Amino acid sequence: MSRHEQSTSTSAKVLYKPVGLASSVLAGVVAGQVFKQVWKRASPGETSDPPRALESEYALREVIVAAAVQGAIFAAVKALVDRGGARAFERWTGEWPGD
């Protein structure tokens, strides 16, 4: 049985809840900043802000591309932060918080 195949105790899952919540907030903030920097460098033109769905001056294609890039960045950053938080929790407690 690998270290991640062990069953996780209920207390470990409960103790991890605040860590998971804090890491989700952190991931959102980091992902937002990463997306802004990526969009600023990738988008042509004077405006460095990504188009929003309700801004009529942008084509639908631009809005969809911005949303897709933002979603991909958010998912990747969240996965990295969640995994890092789970590994740190495992180092501190000896139990993997998921599964």
N, C-alpha and C positions, 0 to 999 in steps of 0.2 A: 504494500500500500504506500503510495507516495505521500509526501507531507500534505498535499492539498486534497487527498482523498479521505482524510480523516474526517469524521463527523464533527461539526462545530457545535460547541455547547451553546445553550440558550443564553447563558450569561455573557459569553463572548460576543454574540450577536447584539445583545442589548448594550453592552459597553461600547461596541463599535458605532452604534447609531449616531452619537454626537460627532465622532470623527468623520463618519461618512457625510453627515450634513455639512460640516465645516469644509470638507474637501470639495463638496459640490459647489459651494459658494465661491471658494477659491478658484476652482476650475472655470466657473462662469466669468469671473473677473479677468483671469489670465487669458482665456479664450477671446474675450472681447478686445483686449489690448492687442493680442496677436493678429486678430482679424483686421483691426484698424490699420496696423502697420503693413500687413500683406496687401490690403486693398489700396492703400496710399501708393505703394510701389507698383502695383499691377495695373491700376486704372489710368488711362490716358486722360489728359485734360487738367483743368485748374482745380476742380473740386476733389478733395481727398476723402470726402464722406461717401459711404456707399449709398446707393439708391434705396429708398424705402418703398414698400408696396403702394402706398397712397400718394406718392409724389408723381404727378402726371407728366413732368418733363422728361421722365426716363421711359425708355421702351420696355415692354414686358420682358424681353430677353435679358436686358441688363439687370432687372430686378430679380429674375429667376437665377441668373448666374451668381449674383451677390448672395442670395439666400442659400444657394447650394454650397458655395465656398464657405460661408459663415457656419453652416451646419456641419460640414466636414471638419473644419478646424475645431469647432466646439466638441464634436464627438471624439476626435483624437486627443485633445487636451484633457477632456474629462476622463478618458480611459487611462491616460498616463497618470493623472493625479489620483484617481481611484485605486489603481494598482499600486502606486507608491504608498498611499495611505494604508492599504491592506498589508503590504510588506512591512511597513514600520510597526503596525499593530501586531503583526505576527512576531516580530523581533522582541517587542516589549512584553507580550503575554504568552508567547509560545503557541498560540492558536490562530489559525486562518479564519478571518471573520465571515467568509462567504460560504458558498455551496449550499 
